[in-house]
Amino acid sequence: MSTDADGLGPRPAGYYHLARAVLYREFLLFVRYPANAIGGVVISLFFFGVLFYGGRMLAGQALTDSIEGIVVGYFLWTLAVGAYSAISNDIGSEVQWGTLERHVMTPFGFAPVALLKGAAKVVRTFLISTVILAVMLLLTGTTLQLHVLTIVVIASLSILSVLGLGFAAGGITVLYKRIGNWLNLLQFGFVVLISAPVLEIPWLKLLPLAHGSGLLQRAMVDGVRLWEFAPADLALLVAVAVGYLGLGYAVFQLSTQRARRLGVLGDY
């Protein structure tokens, strides 16, 4: 509930208040538990260091020649994992904590709350991935074209499809509970999607991340700006993002409805 400007009494809270509360919650979690956020950055950089220095020892110049693409791909992978985990892991935690029913009983419904929580975590993931990108550029001595508007738009649309996958995974978690190990395997599948050969096999552009990865490579490596991309490429990026997000949202709704019919919504 919120208070009227004239002070006459409370009024029902709207989606603006929900979004503000969710963003504030995410900010508090970041401020109160900074070690966890820093640990995520350190782990991501550790794996990148293993990839970069280990690969340079084994592949030598071949890795150096393709390092720009590797940096961009790893940046997108950190965004994708953060977006996917924002939905699937958060819902799994709600199931374990026994707080899932509270979200279901809100006037907004569980799905809008989960979507806004995912969006808030994506904002945080963007900030963390930006730090990781900066450190990667320093470690490798690589120079990329960092046009903020282009990167934000393309990367955001790219990971919308991953949010859809996270919704689907969260719905399956609500229905079947302990399947986290299987769902976490999908994070490694993102590597395959990001490196998919969309130029040789055009239909792969219909998969999550694949088309967005190609556009982000062109933007950050070749310096192509947002308005310089072909309208058909941008339209396909939007269609894939909206399509997977809508499909994942539908799977989530159907799964939670079935869990309620079976009476297993609060079980764990």
TIVOKOL-323171 format. One record per residue: x, y, z of N, C-alpha, C, CB in turn; residue in three letters. Coordinates in pm, whole numbers, plus 50000, padded with zeros to 5 digits. Atoms other than C-alpha are relative to their C-alpha. Glycine has a CB too. Layout:
<atoms>
XYZXYZXYZXYZala;...
</atoms>
This chain:
<atoms>
500834988150000500005000050000500875012550000499065000150121met;499324987250000501055036049938499035010650049500555003549860ser;500814989349944499775069450069499705010549895500685006450119thr;500374989550093497875095549867500795012750029498515002950007asp;499254987749984499615128549807499315009650096500205006849864ala;500714991049911496875146850000499904994750142498635002649947asp;499955005549865497395124050298498684994850052500505010150093gly;501325004549956493785112150307499974985450039498995002549893leu;500035014149964494665075650330500794991749903498584995050008gly;499235008850087496315045550173499284997149870500324987050070pro;500565004050128495805034949815500744987649953500095011549895arg;499325012150046496635002249637501295003349927499074991849908pro;498714998050066500244999749527499914995349855501134992350075ala;499985003650142500884998249152501314993549962499755012249914gly;498785006450048503554982748936501225008950019499854996349854tyr;498884990949974505705013848982500584997550139499565014649987tyr;499545002549864505855007449357500644986250011498835001150099his;499415013450000506534970549296501415000449941499124990349922leu;498694999250064509414978449059501005007150090499905007349865ala;499104992549911510865003849303500424991450119499325012950049arg;499685008749886510654979049592500974989049961498724993950057ala;499125010850046512294951449389501425005249975499444993449873val;498694994150025515134974149274500695003750130499875012349911leu;499424996249871515644986749628500484987550074498985007750085tyr;499605012649937515744950949756501314994949942498914989349983arg;498785004750065518394941849501501195008750041499835000249847glu;498944991049956520414972549599500444996650142499535014549992phe;499655003449862520234963149967500794987150007498734998850084leu;499265012650000521364927649894501445002049953499304989649912leu;498664997350051524314941149699500855007250104499925008449871phe;499274992149901525274965949972500324991850124499205012550039val;499825007549876524814942050263500904987849982498664995750055arg;499185011950023526584912650101500965002549883499104987649970tyr;499094996850110529344928049888500994988749972500765012750031pro;499035010750021531634898249942499494989849899500304993050132ala;500575009450095529244876349745500145005249857498534997550033asn;499874994150133529224900549450501465000149954499445014349999ala;498574999850034533004904449461500484985949969500835006050116ile;499625013950028533344866649478499594995649862499394990850103gly;500435003450136531314863249158500915006049895498595004849977gly;499074993650093533614887948982501334992549997500235014750038val;498705007049991536744870049106499934986449931500424998250148val;500125013250062535464835848998499925001249848498754992650054ile;500104998150145534504848648652501355003649939498985011049967ser;498684996150051537914864848607500994988550011500535012150077leu;499115011649986539634833448734499844990549881499724992550131phe;500235008950114537984812148467500465006349869498524996349991phe;499514993550121538754837948203501524999749996499505014549993phe;498555000849995542374838648319500514986349959500505003450138gly;499635013650040542574800948286499824998449849499144989550076val;500265001050144541024803447938501055007649920498615005349968leu;499104991550078543304831547824501454995350010499895014450048phe;498595003549985546674822147971500284985549963500465002750142tyr;499845014050040546164784747932499934998449850498964991450066gly;500135000850145545004789347575501185006049928498745006949955gly;498844993950065547924812047494501214990950005500335013450065arg;498895009649991550344785647616499834988849899500094994150141met;500245011250091548694759147399499885004349854498754992750042leu;500294996050138547584778647093500885011449950498565004249989ala;499094989450041549984808047093499315011149922501114994349918gly;500474988850081549354833246816498564998149953500915001849879gln;501375002550046546144816246707498985005750098499774984949982ala;500904994349901544494826447035500085015249999500324994550139leu;499824985550000545944861447021499245006549886501475003649991thr;500684994350116544474867146676498485000450017500344992149877asp;501465000649982540964858446798499575004750138499514985849978ser;500294996649861541124873647146498845009850011501235005950066ile;501124990649993538654901747066498674992650004500035009749881glu;501235007850002535964876546980499784992350129500014990549883gly;500115007449875536734856347292499555009150114501344993450036ile;500384990549895536454887047516498525003649988500875012849992val;501414996550021533114897147362499104988250035499765004449853val;500795011849970531794861647384499924997250149500584988049929gly;500005002449855532814858147747499165010550072501445000150055tyr;500834989349943531204891747828498524996549985500305013549930phe;501395003750021527934880047674499624987850082499734997349851leu;500275012049920528214846647854499735003650145501184990149991trp;500254995949861528484863648194498625006650013501095009750048thr;501334993949999525384884148109498914989249992499855009949883leu;501005010550019523494853147993499844991550126500384991149882ala;500075008149878524364832848302499315007850111501414995650045val;500664991949898523334861648526498515001349977500625013750003gly;501424998750031520014866148347499264986950024499825004349855ala;500635013149981519244828848349499884996650148500814989249927tyr;500025003149858520194824548713499065009150077501405000950058ser;500874990549931518214855448809498604994650017499955013149924ala;501355005649992514984837048735500014986150061499374999549862ile;500075014049960515684799948775500494997850143500824991549906ser;499465002049866517864801149088499185007250106501445004650006asn;500794992549903515744827749256498714992750033499705014149947asp;501235007649975512584807349212500314987450080499324996349866ile;499595011749922514414776549336500235003450146501254993949941gly;499774995849862515454795749646498685002750072500895012650004ser;501314997549939511874807049708499314987050038499115008149904glu;500595013149970510764770749692500634994250126500194990349881val;499305005549885513434760449945499645007550128501505000349978gln;500274991949881512694789250181498544999250045500365014549973trp;501415000849966508974782550176499265013249986499844994950138gly;500624986850018508164818250066499315001349865501055011050014thr;500604999450133506774809049725498545004250005500134986549931leu;501424997049992503174811149839499745014950018499364992350114glu;500184985649980503634847549944499965007349867501135005850089arg;499994993650131504494857249589498744996649921501254995849922his;501205004150073501584837349449498785007650049499784984950016val;501174993549940499164854749686500025015249985499924996450146met;499974985550017500264890249597498975004349896501415004749957thr;500964995350100497784911749401500565000249858499525013950037pro;499394999150132500284913449114500104986449933501375006350011phe;499775013250056500654875849071501484996650005499494999249856gly;498615004449983503834855349092500865003449879500044985150025phe;499194998050121504964858848730500495014449985499204996049877ala;499494986350009505114897248722501065003150106498875009850014pro;499004997749895506984897349054501334993549960499524994350136val;498785006950041509464871548923500685007249883499684985549961ala;499444992950115509894891048599500725012750044498915003549899leu;499374987749953510654923548781501254997050083499015008250083leu;498805004049925513044905849017501114996049905499684988650096lys;499005003750100514784891248714500595012249932499404990849896gly;499514987750064514994925648550500965007450092498835009149961ala;499114993349905516524940048868501354993150007499365000450139ala;498745007449997519124912448877500795001749871499744985350027lys;499314997750126519894918248510500735013450003499014999649882val;499324987049985520674954648589501284998450079499075010350069val;498795002449920523074943148858501034992049921499644992650130arg;499085008050081524544917348622500715008449896499254988649932thr;499384991050096525164944348362501165007650064498965009949943phe;498954992549932527164964348616501204991150030499465006250129leu;498905009249967529184934248729500744995649874499464987850075ile;499375004450124529804922348372500825011249936498954995149901ser;499224988750051530984957248278501365000750070499245013150020thr;498735000549926533614955048553500884988749948499764998350152val;499265011450052534614920648427500585003249862499104987549992ile;499524996350133534884934148072501195009450008498875006649920leu;498904990549985537114962748184501294992950042499645010950102ala;498815007449954539464938948366500534991049889499674991650125val;499555008550111539554915248067500775008149896498794993249934met;499294991550097540564943847839501385003750052499195012849971leu;498704996949941543354953148080500944988049996499845004950143leu;499175012149998544584917348111500534996449862499214988350056leu;499635004550135544644910847738500615011149915498784994549930thr;499524989050081545604945447618499205002149873501444997849964gly;500874999350117542684944047379499245013249997499024988049998thr;500814988050018540864974247239498744996549923500805011049926thr;501285002550064537184972047154499265013149976499144990550086leu;500854988550027534614996247014498844999750099499484999949851gln;500975000349891532495004947317498985011249985500715001050136leu;501114990750016529475023847187498884995550091499535000949851his;500855004449890527255022647493498594996749953499945010650109val;501395002250043523845025947325499894987049921499505011749914leu;500045012150082524604998747070500164987550085501095000549894thr;499725011849916526004974747329498834996950091501275002150083ile;501105002149905523184979847578498774994449929499655013150072val;501205004550072520414975347321500164985649952499725009349881val;499805013550056521894944647150500144989750111501234999749910ile;499825009549891523014927947472498694997750076501085004850096ala;501275001649929519654934647641499034991249923499375013750026ser;500895008350081517674919847353500514985749994499875005849858leu;499435013550006520064890347340499654991950123501515000649983ser;500225007749877519584880847703498524999350038500795006050114ile;501435001849976515814885547692499574985649970499185009749914leu;500315014050031515654851447527500454990850112500654995949867ser;499505008049888517714837747816499085001550121501445004150036val;500994998249894515244852948061498814990649978499525014650006leu;501065009450032512604832547881500364985950041499675000449853gly;499555013249956514654801147937500004998950152501394997049945leu;500025000049854515014810948301498604998550056500635012750052gly;501395001649959511254814348332499544985549985499095009249918phe;500385014050022510724779848181500654990950105500404995549858ala;499295008049900513374765248413499405002150138501485003550002ala;500624997449871511764782448712498664993050015499825014850020gly;501275007149995508374768348625500174985150021499235002349874gly;499735014349982509794733348597500484997250142501064995149898ile;499545001549862511504738448934498825000050097500985011250036thr;501194999549915508174747849094499254986749995499075011549958val;500785012250018506604716348953500744987650050499644998249855leu;499265012349969509394690749003501055001650110500674995149876tyr;499144997149886511474707349280501484997849970499594991650118lys;498545001650002515004693249303500524995249864500434990350109arg;499425003450130516304694248946501065010349963498904999449889ile;499044989350024518894721748988501224995649921500445005850129gly;498805004750072521794700548862499764999249851500434986450053asn;500325000850143520034694648531499875013949939498714992149978trp;500204986750054519054730748489501315007849988499025007750087leu;498724992950005522574743248563500834995949879500784997450126asn;499265004250119523864723048268499755009449882499614985849961leu;500334991150111522114747748040500955011849993498585004950014leu;499064988949999524574774648146501214997249911500465003050142gln;498875003550085527354755847968499564999049854500624986750045phe;500514999850137525104752547664500025013849940498614994549997gly;499924986450051525224790447638501285002249920499935010050114phe;498734998750073528834787047523499824995549855501114991850069val;500265005150134527674766447226499155009849920499314986250007val;500884990650069524934791347143500745012749960498805003450089leu;499264987750028527254821447165500984998249885500735004750125ile;499005002750104529824805146937499404993249878501114991650055ser;500645006850112527254791246691500385006649866498475000250017ala;499604994650131528344795246324498795004849919500764989449919pro;501244995150062525354816446218500215004049853499455011850078val;499754996350140527054827445893499944987949910501365006949986leu;500015012350080527504791845770498654992950006501094990650048glu;501295006749981524184778945910498995010450045500104988250104ile;500854988649964521664807745899498864996850095499435005949876pro;501145003049914518824789446076500375000150148499404986549963trp;499584999449860520914789546395499695013550064501484997150010leu;500364986849947519984826346427498704999650080499875010049886lys;501265001249929516634814346558500184994950143499074990849925leu;499735005049865518284799946870500345011650093501144989849998leu;499654989249906518744820747187501495003349993499624996050143pro;498634994749992521924841947199500784999649869500764992450102leu;499165002150118523224830246861500055012549912499484988149918ala;500054988250087522084859646648500525012450073498575002549950his;499534988649922522684884946925501504999950018499335000250135gly;498555001049987526214871946973500705004949874500414985650029ser;499404995550125526984877546606499935015149984499334993349883gly;500154985450010525624913146615500905007250100498545004050021leu;499154993749899527484920946936501474999449960499804993350137leu;498635001050052530724908546780500265011049898500254986249938gln;499844989650103530214931946486500035013950063498874999249896arg;500064986949935529394960846720501285003150077498815000750094ala;498874997349912532304956846961501354997849934499904991350122met;498735002650068534984943546727500155008749875500114985149961val;499934992550125534134960446396499515014350011499214992949894asp;500464986449979532564991846541498715003649929501055009249956gly;501284997350067529174988346368499035005950103499414987049936val;500954993649909526635011846529498614994149980499985015249978arg;501335005949999523045002846606499235003249873499225004950120leu;500764995750118521575022846316500644995449869499875014949999trp;499315004850120524075007346074499674985449969501495001650015glu;500395013850025522714972146112498794999749906499674992750134phe;501155001650089520254959445854498724998950083500184987549909ala;501275001049926516634963945970499544985650020498925007849928pro;500425014049987516024927045904500744993150115500254992449869ala;499235005949890518824917546148499445004550135501485003949988asp;500554995049873517414939746423498604994450025499965015449999leu;501355005549985513864927546356500064985550046499225001149868ala;499855013949959515004891446388500464999150145501004992749909leu;499534999949862516824899546712498835002650096501105010750020leu;501174996949918513634914846856499034988350001499305012849949val;500955011050010511484886046732500464988050084499814995749854ala;499475011249922513754859546887499895003150150501484997249962val;500074996349859513904878747217498574999050052500535014350020ala;501405000049956510134883747241499424985949994499165009549913val;500525013550016509394848547117500404990850115500484994249870gly;499545008849892511534830347374499525004850136501524998950000tyr;500524994849874510484853647655498534996450017500185015250008leu;501415003549993506814848047572499804985050021499305004349874gly;500115014449984507304810447541500374995750141500884992849899leu;499595003449864509174808347871498985004450103501335006250031gly;501044995049910506534829548041498794990849999499585014349960tyr;501155009050011503804806447911500284986750072499664997449852ala;499635012549931505674775348036499955002050150501404995249956val;500014997049856506094791948374498575000550053500715013450028phe;501394999049957502384800248400499334986450004499235009349907gln;500625013250005501294765448294500544991050111500234993549864leu;499395008549897503744748748535499505003750139501525001249995ser;500484995949868502684769548835498524996850018500245015050021thr;501415003549991499014764248754499824985050026499265004049872gln;500095014549978499564726648736500454996550142500864992349896arg;499545002549863501514727549064498905003350101501275008250031ala;501094996349910498554745149228498884989749993499465013949965arg;501055010250012496084719649089500394987150070499704997149853arg;499535012349936498244691049216500245001850149501264995349934leu;499794997449858498654707949554501444998550043499144990950081gly;498605001749966502454706849539500765013349992500644989749906val;499354987150014503134744149515500925002950117498975011049988leu;499204997249882504434746549871500874988550044499135003950112gly;499195011649961506044712049882501455002049958499424987049936asp;498594999950040509784706949866500624986650033500775011550071tyr;
</atoms>
